[in-house]
Amino acid sequence: MKLLIDAHCHVMTLARPAIGPFVDSLLNRGLETLYTQVAAPGYLLRTLLRHGGEELRNLLSVVENDAAGTFMLMEDDLSGLFSGPPSGHRQHGESRPRRAGLMDARGADFLGERWDGWLACPLIMDFSRPPGAPAPVYYARFPRKTLEESVREMLAGVAAYRRERPEGRLVVRPFLGLDPALRGAAGVEEILHRYFRRWKRDRDAQLAAFRSSTRWKGDPARPPRLAFAGIKLYPPLGFDPWPDEPAERDAVRELYSFCERHGVPLTVHCDDQGYRTVPLELALRNTDPARWAAPLSEYPGLLVDFAHFGERWLPVPRGEAQDGWTRTIAGYMERYEGVYADLSFNGSDPAYWPKLERFLDSLSLPARSTARRRLMFGTDFFISLTRSRSYLDYVRDFGESALDRGFKRALVHENPSRFLFGE
């Protein structure tokens, strides 16, 4: 199959996020939270309250679906089945006309080519880590946020989508969220054995696993083979790429060793915002791609996607470059063949695409050539709805950008195909 690929999106219900600890961080770290929201205009929370809360209501209309419903909504949106707000309605300060769909029952038309379908990689986030002391409320107990329930929700959604739309043009290859330090080395080994035993980085095998997803019996402890395409790591919830504590270091070593041996891709959050339940200083330290210098040196064959290409939304400390994280990732790309980056969320503002081109032009010719082979298209849907009206708008804005056609094709097909399937 010739597929367009969204390498980074999210599909989850409101039962999955650890909303309580997130609210606690807003209430208990007032100045820090105020700083992050004022200093990063147009990112997450502030944007939801604009235009009378329309962005918030639009986002809720997505996350109030179950996983299968969200997959069908994504496919329907790409097919042009949503009309959008009434004519003349102003969204994000401008009138946004209805956009023509790019998919139909036979496939997709995009970048002047015919494609067989659209592959989405929804990333599970591991919300299992207790946030610390219980909140000072009557029901002072941290709710159960088990990884098994996240797995059940995702795999049930994939299976239900396949049952309801056996001829659908959406292909779903999810990533498993994992917090290694929380599990310990033995726990990481058990999870990897459960979900990645007999794993293959192979297109035909992964597509066959998707087509057979309806056979799953519903037990997250007994997943189907090749249920997941990779692993998602998330520093704002507590993940540290190279912990100082010996037992936690052993846990990440177990993960990296397995993934390097078997070619399992890793996607790690890498911008300075996101859904955060740890203090800002800790989140920034662990998100900084410089924190990966030791892991990449010790495990040079790792496949790592630095999500959001290290975009900085907050003003950086004096003496640091605003694009410093991005340049660190570009440097890793030159040294390590397995280092990639996705551009998810960044493109929710169409002005990002010329900004990306200017950044690439600032690199040496060899570094620029390497980056063009390692960058991947992603949307960060549904989080992208804080700035972009719809999934279709995000994709169309990318397709209509001034980036050259060959680069756009590499971003949405060739590069993620290489990352996911080794092609």
Backbone torsions as a table, in degrees:
resi	resn	phi	psi	omega
1	MET	NA	140.2	176.7
2	LYS	-98.3	108.8	-167.0
3	LEU	-119.8	140.6	162.8
4	LEU	-80.5	145.0	-171.1
5	ILE	-131.5	126.2	168.1
6	ASP	-100.2	104.2	-172.2
7	ALA	-79.2	-4.1	-174.9
8	HIS	-156.4	105.3	173.0
9	CYS	-145.9	177.3	-178.8
10	HIS	-135.2	137.1	175.2
11	VAL	-136.3	111.4	178.9
12	MET	-157.9	155.9	175.0
13	THR	-90.9	172.5	-179.8
14	LEU	-68.9	-10.5	176.9
15	ALA	-75.0	-17.9	-172.6
16	ARG	-84.4	-48.8	-175.1
17	PRO	-64.8	151.0	174.4
18	ALA	-85.3	78.4	-172.6
19	ILE	-68.9	-37.3	-179.8
20	GLY	-57.0	-54.0	177.8
21	PRO	-60.6	-32.9	177.5
22	PHE	-64.4	-43.9	177.1
23	VAL	-64.9	-39.6	177.6
24	ASP	-58.2	-40.0	-179.6
25	SER	-65.2	-31.6	177.4
26	LEU	-70.8	-40.3	-175.1
27	LEU	-79.8	-35.9	-171.7
28	ASN	-95.7	-13.3	178.9
29	ARG	-123.1	57.2	-169.3
30	GLY	-55.5	-54.6	-176.6
31	LEU	-65.1	-40.2	179.3
32	GLU	-61.9	-45.2	-178.8
33	THR	-67.4	-41.7	177.0
34	LEU	-58.3	-43.3	179.5
35	TYR	-60.0	-47.5	-176.0
36	THR	-65.9	-32.3	-178.2
37	GLN	-81.9	-34.9	178.9
38	VAL	-77.7	-36.7	-175.7
39	ALA	-78.4	-14.8	179.8
40	ALA	-120.1	66.2	-176.4
41	PRO	-60.6	138.9	177.2
42	GLY	84.2	6.4	178.8
43	TYR	-90.9	-112.1	-166.7
44	LEU	-90.9	-87.6	-165.6
45	LEU	-61.6	-42.3	-176.3
46	ARG	-58.1	-39.2	-174.3
47	THR	-67.9	-25.6	-175.0
48	LEU	-68.8	-21.9	-174.9
49	LEU	-96.6	-0.5	180.0
50	ARG	-73.6	159.9	175.7
51	HIS	53.2	43.5	177.0
52	GLY	69.0	22.1	178.3
53	GLY	83.2	16.6	-177.9
54	GLU	-62.9	-38.5	178.4
55	GLU	-62.0	-42.2	179.2
56	LEU	-62.5	-43.9	-178.8
57	ARG	-66.8	-37.4	178.1
58	ASN	-64.1	-42.2	179.2
59	LEU	-64.7	-42.7	-179.8
60	LEU	-64.3	-30.0	178.8
61	SER	-66.2	-16.9	175.3
62	VAL	-91.1	-53.7	-171.6
63	VAL	-74.2	-11.0	174.6
64	GLU	-81.3	-3.1	170.8
65	ASN	-80.5	158.2	165.0
66	ASP	-77.0	176.2	-174.0
67	ALA	-61.2	-44.0	-180.0
68	ALA	-61.5	-41.1	178.3
69	GLY	-62.1	-37.0	178.2
70	THR	-68.5	-40.6	176.9
71	PHE	-60.3	-42.5	179.0
72	MET	-67.2	-36.3	177.1
73	LEU	-63.2	-42.8	178.6
74	MET	-61.3	-45.4	179.6
75	GLU	-64.2	-43.1	-180.0
76	ASP	-64.7	-37.8	178.9
77	ASP	-64.8	-45.9	177.6
78	LEU	-62.2	-23.7	178.2
79	SER	-85.6	-2.3	177.0
80	GLY	79.9	26.9	-175.2
81	LEU	-86.7	-6.1	178.5
82	PHE	-103.6	134.8	-176.9
83	SER	-86.7	-19.8	-178.1
84	GLY	81.5	-175.4	-179.1
85	PRO	-62.5	160.7	178.6
86	PRO	-56.9	155.5	179.8
87	SER	-56.4	135.6	179.6
88	GLY	90.7	-14.0	177.8
89	HIS	-65.0	139.2	-178.1
90	ARG	-103.4	121.6	179.6
91	GLN	-117.9	129.1	-179.0
92	HIS	54.7	35.4	173.4
93	GLY	81.6	6.2	179.4
94	GLU	-149.1	159.3	176.7
95	SER	-78.8	129.1	-179.3
96	ARG	-115.4	107.5	179.5
97	PRO	-69.9	163.7	175.7
98	ARG	-63.1	138.9	179.9
99	ARG	-102.2	141.0	177.8
100	ALA	-68.6	139.7	177.6
101	GLY	-68.9	165.9	178.9
102	LEU	-120.1	-3.0	-178.9
103	MET	-120.8	153.0	170.6
104	ASP	-144.6	-168.9	-175.6
105	ALA	-65.9	-17.1	-177.3
106	ARG	-100.2	-14.0	-178.6
107	GLY	149.0	-147.3	-175.0
108	ALA	-135.5	145.7	172.4
109	ASP	-111.7	117.5	-177.1
110	PHE	-156.9	139.7	-179.7
111	LEU	57.2	31.6	177.8
112	GLY	74.9	17.2	-179.3
113	GLU	-131.2	161.9	174.7
114	ARG	-99.9	131.6	-177.8
115	TRP	-123.2	153.3	-178.4
116	ASP	-78.8	-23.1	-179.1
117	GLY	175.4	-168.7	-173.5
118	TRP	-127.6	121.5	178.7
119	LEU	-101.4	126.4	179.2
120	ALA	-115.7	139.4	177.6
121	CYS	-112.5	85.7	175.7
122	PRO	-72.7	132.8	-174.7
123	LEU	-102.6	118.5	173.3
124	ILE	-73.6	140.8	173.0
125	MET	-110.2	137.2	-177.9
126	ASP	-89.1	102.5	-179.0
127	PHE	-95.4	18.4	-172.3
128	SER	-73.3	-23.2	-173.6
129	ARG	-64.3	124.2	175.4
130	PRO	-61.8	140.5	-174.1
131	PRO	-82.5	3.0	-175.5
132	GLY	115.5	-145.2	-178.9
133	ALA	-64.6	141.7	177.6
134	PRO	-59.7	151.0	177.7
135	ALA	-63.7	146.7	-179.7
136	PRO	-76.4	67.5	179.6
137	VAL	-130.2	172.9	-177.0
138	TYR	-61.3	-49.2	179.5
139	TYR	-90.9	69.9	-174.5
140	ALA	-81.9	69.0	178.6
141	ARG	-145.1	129.3	179.5
142	PHE	-68.4	126.1	-178.8
143	PRO	-66.8	152.1	178.6
144	ARG	-67.4	122.6	177.6
145	LYS	-129.2	65.6	-172.2
146	THR	-79.0	149.2	175.8
147	LEU	-63.4	-34.7	-179.3
148	GLU	-60.8	-38.8	178.7
149	GLU	-69.4	-35.7	175.3
150	SER	-64.1	-40.6	177.4
151	VAL	-64.1	-44.7	-179.6
152	ARG	-59.8	-45.0	-179.3
153	GLU	-61.1	-44.9	-177.7
154	MET	-68.1	-50.2	-175.9
155	LEU	-67.8	-34.6	175.7
156	ALA	-65.6	-37.2	178.3
157	GLY	-65.8	-42.2	178.4
158	VAL	-63.1	-45.9	-178.6
159	ALA	-63.5	-42.3	-178.9
160	ALA	-67.0	-38.4	176.4
161	TYR	-60.6	-44.8	-179.2
162	ARG	-63.6	-38.6	179.2
163	ARG	-67.3	-42.8	-175.4
164	GLU	-78.2	-29.1	-179.1
165	ARG	-132.2	69.0	-178.1
166	PRO	-61.7	-22.2	177.8
167	GLU	-103.9	12.7	-179.7
168	GLY	-61.7	156.4	-177.1
169	ARG	-101.1	8.4	176.2
170	LEU	-95.7	130.9	172.8
171	VAL	-111.6	130.7	-175.0
172	VAL	-115.4	121.8	176.1
173	ARG	-127.6	91.1	-174.3
174	PRO	-76.3	160.2	172.2
175	PHE	-109.3	141.9	179.1
176	LEU	-86.5	126.3	174.0
177	GLY	-74.7	143.4	-178.6
178	LEU	-152.1	134.7	174.6
179	ASP	-113.7	91.5	-170.7
180	PRO	-59.3	-44.0	-176.1
181	ALA	-61.2	-34.4	178.5
182	LEU	-65.0	-34.3	-174.5
183	ARG	-86.4	-29.9	-171.4
184	GLY	78.7	165.0	-175.3
185	ALA	-60.0	-42.6	-179.1
186	ALA	-65.8	-40.4	178.8
187	GLY	-66.4	-39.1	176.8
188	VAL	-62.9	-43.7	179.0
189	GLU	-59.8	-42.1	179.8
190	GLU	-63.9	-44.3	-179.0
191	ILE	-65.6	-42.7	179.5
192	LEU	-64.5	-39.1	177.7
193	HIS	-64.9	-39.1	-177.2
194	ARG	-68.9	-45.7	-170.3
195	TYR	-102.0	-13.6	-176.9
196	PHE	-129.8	17.1	173.9
197	ARG	-66.5	137.8	-178.0
198	ARG	56.1	38.6	-177.8
199	TRP	-80.4	143.9	178.3
200	LYS	-133.4	131.2	173.8
201	ARG	-89.4	74.8	-171.9
202	ASP	-143.0	130.2	-175.7
203	ARG	-60.4	-51.4	-175.4
204	ASP	-61.2	-42.4	-179.9
205	ALA	-66.0	-39.7	-178.7
206	GLN	-70.3	-38.5	177.8
207	LEU	-69.0	-36.5	176.6
208	ALA	-63.7	-37.6	178.2
209	ALA	-63.5	-39.9	177.1
210	PHE	-63.7	-45.6	-178.2
211	ARG	-63.4	-29.3	-178.0
212	SER	-95.8	11.2	-174.0
213	SER	-62.4	-22.2	-178.9
214	THR	-69.9	-11.9	-179.5
215	ARG	-79.1	-13.8	-177.9
216	TRP	-61.1	138.1	-174.8
217	LYS	-90.6	-4.3	174.1
218	GLY	101.9	2.2	-179.2
219	ASP	-96.9	113.4	-178.7
220	PRO	-65.7	-19.9	177.0
221	ALA	-78.2	-11.8	178.6
222	ARG	-129.6	68.0	-176.3
223	PRO	-73.5	158.4	173.6
224	PRO	-68.1	158.1	177.9
225	ARG	-62.9	140.5	179.6
226	LEU	59.2	37.1	177.4
227	ALA	-63.6	-29.2	-175.6
228	PHE	-124.8	150.1	-178.6
229	ALA	-98.2	-7.9	-178.5
230	GLY	175.4	-166.4	-174.6
231	ILE	-130.1	138.1	-179.9
232	LYS	-106.6	132.1	179.4
233	LEU	-121.5	142.3	-168.2
234	TYR	-142.2	95.7	-178.2
235	PRO	-58.8	-37.2	-179.0
236	PRO	-64.3	-9.8	172.5
237	LEU	-101.3	3.1	174.5
238	GLY	122.5	-8.5	-179.8
239	PHE	-66.2	133.5	175.5
240	ASP	-119.2	120.7	-177.4
241	PRO	-61.1	-26.8	-177.0
242	TRP	-148.3	76.9	-173.2
243	PRO	-65.9	153.3	176.7
244	ASP	-80.3	-32.3	-177.0
245	GLU	-70.0	128.6	-172.4
246	PRO	-56.7	-43.4	-178.4
247	ALA	-66.4	-37.8	177.7
248	GLU	-69.0	-37.3	176.0
249	ARG	-62.1	-40.2	178.0
250	ASP	-61.1	-36.8	-178.4
251	ALA	-66.5	-44.2	179.6
252	VAL	-71.4	-32.1	175.3
253	ARG	-61.5	-42.0	177.7
254	GLU	-58.8	-43.8	179.0
255	LEU	-64.0	-51.7	-175.4
256	TYR	-64.3	-40.1	-179.4
257	SER	-62.1	-46.2	179.6
258	PHE	-62.6	-48.2	-174.9
259	CYS	-67.2	-36.0	177.1
260	GLU	-66.4	-42.6	-178.7
261	ARG	-64.5	-40.0	-171.8
262	HIS	-101.6	-3.6	178.9
263	GLY	72.3	31.7	178.9
264	VAL	-81.4	122.0	-179.3
265	PRO	-70.4	144.5	173.9
266	LEU	-114.9	137.5	170.1
267	THR	-118.2	124.6	-178.8
268	VAL	-120.6	133.1	176.8
269	HIS	-58.6	134.1	-179.5
270	CYS	-150.3	61.7	157.1
271	ASP	-137.8	175.2	-170.3
272	ASP	-94.0	16.7	174.9
273	GLN	-120.7	-150.3	178.8
274	GLY	110.7	-179.7	-178.2
275	TYR	-83.4	101.0	-168.4
276	ARG	-113.2	133.8	174.8
277	THR	-123.6	2.7	176.1
278	VAL	-111.9	162.7	-179.8
279	PRO	-56.8	147.6	-176.4
280	LEU	-55.7	-44.6	-177.9
281	GLU	-58.8	-43.0	179.4
282	LEU	-68.1	-42.1	179.4
283	ALA	-61.0	-42.7	179.9
284	LEU	-66.5	-41.1	179.5
285	ARG	-60.7	-45.7	-175.5
286	ASN	-78.6	-21.5	178.8
287	THR	-84.0	-29.0	179.6
288	ASP	-50.8	122.4	-178.1
289	PRO	-61.6	-18.4	175.6
290	ALA	-60.3	-23.1	178.6
291	ARG	-66.2	-14.0	-179.5
292	TRP	-93.8	2.8	-178.2
293	ALA	-59.7	-46.8	-178.6
294	ALA	-69.0	-47.4	178.6
295	PRO	-58.6	-42.8	-178.9
296	LEU	-69.0	-34.0	177.0
297	SER	-66.2	-40.2	-178.0
298	GLU	-81.7	-28.6	-179.4
299	TYR	-126.9	70.3	-171.6
300	PRO	-68.1	-12.7	179.3
301	GLY	-92.1	5.4	179.1
302	LEU	-61.3	145.6	169.5
303	LEU	-100.0	111.5	-175.5
304	VAL	-130.6	123.7	173.4
305	ASP	-100.1	112.9	175.3
306	PHE	-84.0	99.5	-174.3
307	ALA	-62.4	143.2	176.7
308	HIS	71.2	5.9	175.3
309	PHE	53.5	34.3	174.2
310	GLY	69.2	27.0	-177.1
311	GLU	-63.4	135.5	176.8
312	ARG	-109.2	123.4	178.4
313	TRP	-99.3	-29.2	-179.9
314	LEU	-87.6	149.6	172.2
315	PRO	-59.4	134.8	-176.6
316	VAL	-87.3	158.7	178.1
317	PRO	-59.3	154.8	179.9
318	ARG	-56.1	134.9	179.6
319	GLY	94.8	-11.9	177.4
320	GLU	-101.3	149.4	177.4
321	ALA	-85.7	141.9	179.9
322	GLN	-60.5	-30.7	179.8
323	ASP	-100.7	22.2	-175.6
324	GLY	-60.9	-42.4	179.5
325	TRP	-64.4	-41.4	-179.6
326	THR	-62.8	-41.1	178.7
327	ARG	-67.9	-33.4	175.5
328	THR	-61.9	-44.0	179.4
329	ILE	-64.6	-42.3	178.4
330	ALA	-61.0	-35.9	175.9
331	GLY	-66.1	-40.6	175.9
332	TYR	-60.7	-39.6	-179.7
333	MET	-58.4	-36.5	179.3
334	GLU	-69.4	-31.3	-174.9
335	ARG	-93.4	-27.1	-172.8
336	TYR	-128.4	123.7	-176.3
337	GLU	-67.1	-21.2	-177.0
338	GLY	-91.4	3.0	-178.3
339	VAL	-89.0	123.8	177.6
340	TYR	-126.4	174.0	172.0
341	ALA	-149.2	144.1	173.7
342	ASP	-107.9	160.7	-173.8
343	LEU	-108.7	24.3	-175.2
344	SER	-61.7	147.6	-175.9
345	PHE	68.7	-40.3	-176.3
346	ASN	-51.9	-40.4	-176.8
347	GLY	-78.5	3.3	175.1
348	SER	-67.0	-18.0	167.0
349	ASP	-107.3	112.8	-177.2
350	PRO	-56.4	-19.7	178.0
351	ALA	-67.0	-12.5	179.9
352	TYR	-66.6	-34.9	-172.9
353	TRP	-63.8	-45.1	173.1
354	PRO	-66.8	-30.2	175.7
355	LYS	-63.0	-42.5	177.5
356	LEU	-60.8	-42.9	-179.4
357	GLU	-63.0	-39.8	177.9
358	ARG	-64.4	-40.2	178.6
359	PHE	-62.9	-46.8	-179.2
360	LEU	-62.2	-36.7	178.9
361	ASP	-66.0	-21.8	-179.5
362	SER	-80.4	-11.2	-179.4
363	LEU	-84.8	161.5	172.0
364	SER	-63.6	159.1	-178.2
365	LEU	-57.7	-45.4	178.1
366	PRO	-63.2	-41.3	180.0
367	ALA	-65.6	-39.6	178.8
368	ARG	-64.4	-43.2	179.6
369	SER	-62.4	-41.7	178.4
370	THR	-64.5	-46.2	-178.8
371	ALA	-60.9	-38.5	179.6
372	ARG	-64.8	-21.6	177.3
373	ARG	-91.9	-8.9	-174.2
374	ARG	-117.4	-8.0	179.5
375	LEU	-85.1	145.5	-175.7
376	MET	-131.8	144.8	174.7
377	PHE	-72.3	140.0	172.6
378	GLY	-155.7	158.9	-176.8
379	THR	-110.7	-30.7	-170.0
380	ASP	64.5	19.6	172.9
381	PHE	-57.4	136.4	8.9
382	PHE	-92.3	-6.1	-179.8
383	ILE	-59.8	-30.8	-179.8
384	SER	-61.6	-17.7	-179.9
385	LEU	-68.6	-10.0	173.0
386	THR	-69.5	-15.9	179.3
387	ARG	-132.4	-28.6	-177.9
388	SER	-109.1	137.9	-173.9
389	ARG	-60.4	-35.8	-171.3
390	SER	-157.5	167.0	173.2
391	TYR	-59.7	-46.8	-179.4
392	LEU	-61.5	-42.1	178.7
393	ASP	-58.8	-44.2	-179.7
394	TYR	-58.6	-48.1	-177.6
395	VAL	-65.7	-45.1	-179.3
396	ARG	-64.3	-40.6	178.4
397	ASP	-59.9	-40.1	176.0
398	PHE	-63.8	-48.1	-178.1
399	GLY	-62.5	-31.0	-178.6
400	GLU	-91.5	0.6	-179.1
401	SER	-68.6	168.2	-176.5
402	ALA	-83.8	0.9	175.4
403	LEU	-57.8	145.8	-178.7
404	ASP	-67.8	150.9	-171.9
405	ARG	-59.9	-39.8	-179.7
406	GLY	-62.5	-38.6	178.3
407	PHE	-68.6	-43.2	178.1
408	LYS	-60.3	-40.5	178.9
409	ARG	-64.5	-40.0	177.3
410	ALA	-63.0	-41.6	-178.5
411	LEU	-63.0	-40.7	-170.8
412	VAL	-98.7	-5.2	-178.9
413	HIS	-141.0	-63.9	-170.3
414	GLU	-65.9	-47.7	-176.8
415	ASN	-67.8	-49.0	177.3
416	PRO	-65.9	-27.7	174.7
417	SER	-63.9	-39.7	178.5
418	ARG	-67.8	-43.0	-179.8
419	PHE	-64.1	-46.2	-174.8
420	LEU	-79.4	-40.1	-168.8
421	PHE	-119.0	-3.0	-179.9
422	GLY	73.9	22.2	-175.5
423	GLU	-87.6	NA	NA
